[in-house]
């Protein structure tokens, strides 16, 4: 009798234990589901709704008039208008000037039209008028996006590039605000449907639909010498003792290196080598660098990884590794070889030096607001991290000022303020054709703007990129 009671008790304990286990499992499952739901609503829901395949966009558009996109001075960059037959269409007052950064809304959304799609189709206004519209099946106005874009500066950059392919990026170094972003070749977003066939036919040749500022990568050419110089400084306490006798051409590790147009720079130290953009001197420096440390420095600046920004972009690449052959270093050190960078990234490097070594996350949306101009959300500047010591940033700034005062960017030396910069001529084919580069900032001692300019296939940076930069500095800072 006692044995039966003991067995019954054991079965009861086993049975209860099983019930508890199942209960705990379902409780845990419920907690996980609630946690994921909260995570989704906070972090992922807008991205999912922004997806062009999500039909909820159409439902939102049925009850909300797509909001406006403004420049930093509240200039209208994009707005929804209504035709005589009652159909809505998107209108871009500046035509092609903002076509890549603001984007388009037909044949797939791009730029800000895509990234802020959910917000533009959201009405945050809770007034009586909004409720009345909802009760009467009338559309409410969507929230507006106020950008960081300086309209006058954007127009100056657009005009300065002229008919050439290329890109311009201008940042505020202390915050990361995108002041201007231009890409050419371009297109008129007001005429996308009419010209869609031609726009897609020339996709490989002209790439009018692509944003060269963020999506195209180029060899950085001599602008990369700033990082080469920085690595040399870090590895050599007596870097000021460096000298090199340049005769225009020399062989390093079996690789022939020519200075641009075979220029002979004579005896140069590190400062003068940067000012004159001496390939020979920097190729020599490259042969003395630690491959592993050099890669680590470049990675800290954002190569081989996603840049700290919400802007859609292509990653820049620095191919050199600890296992790389020594023959790869001379070209790498002068910004050639397999190193590739976007104009946005090069502007970020200039801005980091200007900001005393602190890299800021670039952003183009300043805030969201209702039609009544009530702030919905405000973007705050975010530090991506300290990349340089303040002492290192000052050293590079001094050398970049010398590039303007006594070197390849001397055309920028006639302002009332000082400019810090670096030119580049990046070869990209067997014919030795080159892209023209300039990166820099001003005023050099109290930077307000950092710029990257690339003019595709133009030639030297001093001849073609510097004049573009000069027009931007003049527009933003005056003479």
C-alpha positions, 0 to 999 in steps of 0.5 A: 500500500505504501509502495503504491502511494510512493509511486503515485507521488513520484508520478505526480511530481514528474507530471507537475514538473512537465507542466512547469517546463511547458509553462516556462517555455510558453512564457519565455516564447511570449516574452521573446515575441513581445521583445521582438515586436517592440524591437521591430516597432522601434528599429525596423518598422520604418525600414520595412515600410520604406521598402518599395515592395511594401503595399502599405505605402500606397495605403498611406498615400491614400490618406496623406499628401506627401510632405515637402522637402526643404533646404536649410533656409526653408527653400522648397526642394520637393513638393506634391502638386495636383493636376487639373484632373485631380491626380497628384505629382511630385514637383522639384523646383530646382530640376537637376540641381538636387536630383541625386541627394533629394532623389526622385519619387518615380520609377523607384524612390531614391535619396531623401525621397526614399530614406524619409518615405515613411516620415513624408507619408506620416501626419504628426499634426493632431489638430481639430482640422486633422481629425475633421479631414479624417472624418470626411475622408480628406487627405492630411498633409504629411510631415516635412523634411528640413535638410542641412543643404545650403541651396546657394552652395549647392547651386554654386557646386552644380555650376562649377562642375559644368558639363563634366562628370564628377562630384562635389561634397561639402560638410560642416566639420564640427557637426557632420552636416551635409552642406552640398552634394552634387553629382554629374552627369545628372537628370531632371527628376520632373521628367523621369517618366518621359526620359526613363528609356534613355536614362536606363539605356545609357546607364553604363556610359553616363550613369546619370541615375547614380550618385557619384558622390556616395556610390562611385569609388575612385583611386584617391591619387595624391589626396591619399598622401595625407594618410601615408604621411600620417603613418610615417609620422606615427612610425618615425619619431624623427620624421622631420629628418626625412629628405629625398632627392627627386629627379622625376622618376625612380624605381622602388621595389621593382616598380617605376614611379614618375612624378606628375608630368615628370616634374623634378622637385629636387631635394625635399623634406616631408613638408615640401614633398606634400606641397609639391605632391612628389610621388618619388618621395612618398613611394620611398616613404611607402617602402619603409612603412609597416604594412599591418600598421598602415592597414590599421590606420586606414581602417580607422579612417573608414576603409573596408567597412561601412561609413558611420552615416545613414546615407546610402554609399559604397564602401571604400577599399584599402587592399594592402595587407600584412601578407601583401608583396612589397611591390604593391606598396609604392603605388599604394603609398601615392594613392594608386594601386587597388585603393578606392574611395568615394568623394563622401569619404574623402570629404569626411577625411578632410573634415576629420582633420579640420575637426581636430581629429574627431570624425562626425557622422555625416547627415542630411536631414536636420529635422522633421516638422508638421505643416504648422512648423511644429518640430516632430524630431530633431537630429543631433550631431554624433561623433563617430570617434576620435581618429587623430590626436589633436597634435596630429591633426594640427600637423596635417593642417599646417602641411595642408596650408603649405600646399595652398601657400607654396604648393599645388593648390596655390590658386586658393592663397588669395583669400582673406582667410587661409585654406588647407588642402591637398590636390590629387591626379589619380590615374585610372587607365593604361593611357595614364588618364587621370581624375582631378581631385581636391580635398580641403577646408577653410578657414584653416584655423577655424574651419566652417566647411570641408570639401571634396571635389572630383572631376572625372578624366580631367587631368591635374587636381590643381588645374581642374578640381581647385577652381571648383573648390575655389568657387565653393569657398568664395560662395560660402565664406566670401573673399 
